[in-house]
Every structure is written in structure tokens, then in C-alpha cells.
Amino acid sequence: MLSVNDRINGNPVHQSEVVDFQTCVDDTSLGLLNRKGCQWSWCNKREGTDRIYSNIDWSLGNSYWFIQYGYTEAIYENYGVSDHSPIVLCTEIIRNHLLKPFRLLNVLLQEEEFNKLVQEVWDQNITRYTMYSVWQKLQRLGSRAKGMNRVYNSIDKKVEMLKDQLQEIQKRINNDLFNNTLILEEKELLMQVENWQVIQEKVYRLYKRKYTGRNIISTICLLGTRVSELPCLDVNIARNGPYLNREQNLNKIKSVSDTKILQGLKELPSDKAPGIGGFPIEFFKKYWNIVGEEMIKVVKEFFESGKLLKSVCSATITLVPEMASPYFVKEFRPIA
């Protein structure tokens, strides 16, 4: 037993009875596995007050076990015909399949179908304040654009499938050279292959720009150097140096203008990573004539109230491994 509380009924357990086993577990750096099922691992199965329960069977693991199989649980099953609870360990990896956050592909911004979808969603009337309305419209737009995203994510398969169909049609034409139905099918497939290859090239350029930019950014060090102490503010400079007058102070706290908001958007890089909603900066630039009026109201609402929706304030944290086979949390680098 590991503790004086590992027995119910019978003779009480004294600390001197468990100290050797405790020391052995500590010296060998063993730990208890997660446990489910029966609370007690042994029972004498006697009647009434003569029945005794105790924990004398344990499931233990060392550090390597917890690294490799930290997700496993020890299931203490019912006693059955035995006095002891059978302990079952399952080392099967249970993976939680989480939904990937929505990320709009920039190539969709060139599609007429998506343009119509943006206009349709933005024409919807959603009550309550503007920030909530905009967020709901972005969510609805993202939900309906997921299907289009999936098509472009599997574009290589789409092109290969069309090429296979074209090969099959052309084989059939070889056996029936003047079959007008097959010739028309061939023409239609050729047009589809050409159109999808153009889209495929757009997607390739998008990913090339994305990863090239990432590689450039990764080579820049922004941490600076560490200093032993920081100099204090010189009070005389603060008192005697230049300062803002009242007019300048009032100018700093005046309401932000529509022009300033649009200017701030234009100055943002188009390839900047999308926010929690999954929409890149390029989306807002392209459809500013549709979404701009409400986006301006959202920005002004924030400056007036100082409040943001909880959904907007959240972020997706991704753990990026810093080595080939990471084992510990400290070997990952979180990015938002």
C-alpha cells in the first residue's frame, strides 16, 4: 500500500507499513497512471462488517512510459470470481480530430461566384449593434465559402481526374473517329482542363508567395540585446523639453475620421496572416465598396465604447515544434 488510507475495515494501516513501498516508488522514479473503474483493487468478499477493501495492486510507469503513452489509462475492472480487480491498459492512441479553423483562400477573391456570395450575405439585415452584425455576416460568409475552399484545396485531384476523363474519351474516339457526341465531350473536357489549370496556377502562386514571405520573416531577429540596467527618465528633460499644447492634445483625442480608417487599411500588407475570422486583409481591400460602410462604423464604435466582442478578442494558438521529435511542451514554440 502507498498510503494509510488504502484500506477500509480490518486493522488500521500504520505509516511504518507503507514507508518502504513509498521509498521504492520514489527511488525508481515511478508515477501512478491515470485510473478509472473500481475504487479498490482488492476485496476479501466477506459478509457485512467483515468485508475489507484495500488498494494493493497498482499501475505504475516511469518517465519514458509517460512520454510515449501518457494518454493511456489503467482500467480497474470488476472483481468477477477473483479477489483482485483485473487491471487493463490500452496503449491505442486516441486522437482528437478537431475542426480546422476557416481560412479564406485569396484565389477565391477573383471568382465571380464568390463576389455574388459576398454581396448576398452583406445585403442581409442583422439587428443589434454594428460590430455584432459584421461578425455574424463574416461567420455566415465563411460557412458558405467552406465548400469553395475545399474545391480549391483539392485542385490537383480535380485536374488529374479531368485529365483521366479526357484520356478515356480520346481512347474511345480512336475507335470511333467521327462520333460527334464523343467529339463534343472531348471539347468540353478540354475547356474544363484549361480553366482548372489556370486556377491551379493561381493557387500555386498564392502558396509560393505565402511560404517565401514566411522564410524571409523567419530570418529577421527582433529580440535586441539584453542590458543589465535601464536608465531612468531625466525629469529635467520632461519638464523643460517640448510638449503638446492644448490644441494638439485635443487633436489627439478627437474622433477618428473615415479617411484615417481607410488609410490604415491600405497601409496593412495584403499577405498578412488572417485573423480569427479567417478573412485576409486583401478581402477587405477588394470588397471595401461593399463592407466599408459597416467596417467604419465598427471602428468608430470601438473608439467610443472601448469594447470588443469576445469572439474578436480570441486567437488560435498553434504549437510549432522546434526540433524533429519534441517530447516536452518547452520544445514547442506557440504562435497565434
Backbone hydrogen bonds, N-H to C=O, Kabsch-Sander energy under -0.5 kcal/mol:
donor,donor_aa,acceptor,acceptor_aa,energy
6,D,3,S,-1.5
8,I,53,Y,-3.2
13,V,4,V,-0.5
17,E,14,H,-1.6
18,V,14,H,-0.6
18,V,15,Q,-1.0
19,V,15,Q,-1.4
22,Q,18,V,-2.4
23,T,19,V,-2.4
24,C,20,D,-2.2
25,V,21,F,-2.4
26,D,22,Q,-2.3
27,D,23,T,-2.9
28,T,24,C,-1.8
29,S,26,D,-1.1
30,L,25,V,-2.3
31,G,61,G,-2.3
33,L,59,S,-2.2
34,N,72,T,-0.5
36,K,74,A,-2.4
38,C,76,Y,-2.8
41,S,54,S,-0.5
42,W,54,S,-1.8
43,C,83,D,-2.0
44,N,52,I,-1.6
50,D,47,E,-1.8
51,R,48,G,-1.4
53,Y,8,I,-1.8
54,S,42,W,-2.0
55,N,6,D,-2.3
56,I,54,S,-0.7
60,L,58,W,-0.6
61,G,31,G,-2.2
66,F,62,N,-2.0
67,I,63,S,-1.9
68,Q,64,Y,-2.3
69,Y,65,W,-3.7
70,G,66,F,-0.8
72,T,69,Y,-1.8
74,A,34,N,-3.6
75,I,73,E,-0.7
75,I,88,V,-2.7
76,Y,36,K,-3.2
76,Y,74,A,-0.7
77,E,75,I,-0.9
77,E,86,P,-2.7
82,S,79,Y,-1.6
85,S,41,S,-2.6
88,V,75,I,-2.4
88,V,86,P,-0.6
90,C,73,E,-0.8
91,T,89,L,-0.5
95,R,93,I,-0.7
97,H,95,R,-0.8
98,L,96,N,-1.2
104,L,278,G,-3.0
108,L,105,L,-1.7
109,L,106,N,-1.5
110,Q,107,V,-1.3
111,E,108,L,-1.9
115,N,111,E,-1.8
116,K,112,E,-2.2
117,L,113,E,-1.6
118,V,114,F,-2.4
119,Q,115,N,-1.9
120,E,116,K,-2.4
121,V,117,L,-2.5
122,W,118,V,-2.5
123,D,119,Q,-1.2
124,Q,121,V,-1.3
126,I,124,Q,-0.7
127,T,125,N,-0.5
133,S,129,Y,-2.0
134,V,130,T,-2.8
135,W,131,M,-2.1
136,Q,132,Y,-2.4
137,K,133,S,-2.1
138,L,134,V,-2.4
139,Q,135,W,-2.1
140,R,136,Q,-2.4
141,L,137,K,-2.7
142,G,138,L,-2.6
143,S,139,Q,-2.3
144,R,140,R,-2.0
145,A,141,L,-1.7
146,K,142,G,-0.9
149,N,145,A,-2.3
150,R,146,K,-2.4
151,V,147,G,-1.6
152,Y,148,M,-1.7
153,N,149,N,-2.1
154,S,150,R,-1.5
155,I,152,Y,-1.1
158,K,154,S,-1.8
159,V,155,I,-2.5
160,E,156,D,-2.3
161,M,157,K,-2.5
162,L,158,K,-2.2
163,K,159,V,-2.3
164,D,160,E,-2.3
165,Q,161,M,-2.2
166,L,162,L,-2.3
167,Q,163,K,-2.5
168,E,164,D,-2.2
169,I,165,Q,-2.3
170,Q,166,L,-2.5
171,K,167,Q,-1.8
172,R,168,E,-1.8
173,I,169,I,-2.1
174,N,170,Q,-1.6
175,N,171,K,-0.8
175,N,172,R,-0.5
176,D,172,R,-0.7
176,D,173,I,-0.7
179,N,176,D,-1.6
180,N,178,F,-0.9
183,I,179,N,-2.1
184,L,180,N,-2.3
185,E,181,T,-2.0
186,E,182,L,-2.4
187,K,183,I,-2.2
188,E,184,L,-2.3
189,L,185,E,-2.4
190,L,186,E,-2.4
191,M,187,K,-1.9
192,Q,188,E,-2.0
193,V,189,L,-2.8
194,E,190,L,-2.2
195,N,191,M,-2.4
196,W,192,Q,-2.6
197,Q,193,V,-2.0
198,V,194,E,-1.7
199,I,195,N,-1.8
200,Q,196,W,-2.5
201,E,197,Q,-2.1
202,K,198,V,-1.6
203,V,199,I,-2.2
204,Y,200,Q,-2.3
205,R,201,E,-2.3
206,L,202,K,-2.1
207,Y,203,V,-2.4
208,K,204,Y,-2.4
209,R,205,R,-2.3
210,K,206,L,-2.1
211,Y,207,Y,-2.6
212,T,208,K,-2.2
213,G,209,R,-2.1
214,R,210,K,-1.6
215,N,211,Y,-2.1
216,I,212,T,-1.9
217,I,213,G,-2.3
218,S,214,R,-2.0
219,T,215,N,-0.6
219,T,216,I,-1.1
220,I,217,I,-1.6
221,C,219,T,-0.5
222,L,220,I,-0.6
235,V,233,L,-0.8
238,A,234,D,-1.7
239,R,235,V,-2.2
240,N,236,N,-2.9
241,G,237,I,-2.1
249,N,245,N,-2.3
250,L,246,R,-2.6
251,N,247,E,-1.8
252,K,248,Q,-1.5
253,I,249,N,-1.0
254,K,251,N,-0.6
261,I,257,S,-1.8
262,L,258,D,-2.3
263,Q,259,T,-2.5
264,G,260,K,-2.5
265,L,261,I,-1.8
266,K,262,L,-2.4
267,E,263,Q,-1.7
268,L,264,G,-0.5
268,L,265,L,-1.2
272,K,269,P,-1.5
275,G,279,F,-0.9
278,G,275,G,-1.5
281,I,272,K,-0.5
282,E,270,S,-0.8
283,F,280,P,-1.0
284,F,280,P,-0.9
285,K,281,I,-1.9
286,K,282,E,-2.4
287,Y,283,F,-2.3
288,W,285,K,-0.9
290,I,287,Y,-1.5
291,V,287,Y,-3.0
292,G,288,W,-2.2
295,M,291,V,-2.3
296,I,292,G,-2.4
297,K,293,E,-1.5
298,V,294,E,-2.2
299,V,295,M,-2.2
300,K,296,I,-2.2
301,E,297,K,-2.6
302,F,298,V,-2.0
303,F,299,V,-2.0
304,E,300,K,-1.9
305,S,301,E,-2.6
306,G,302,F,-3.3
313,C,309,L,-1.6
314,S,310,K,-0.9
317,I,315,A,-0.6
318,T,316,T,-0.5
318,T,335,I,-3.2
320,V,318,T,-0.7
320,V,333,R,-2.4
322,E,331,E,-2.6
331,E,328,F,-1.6
332,F,329,V,-2.0
333,R,320,V,-3.0
335,I,318,T,-2.4
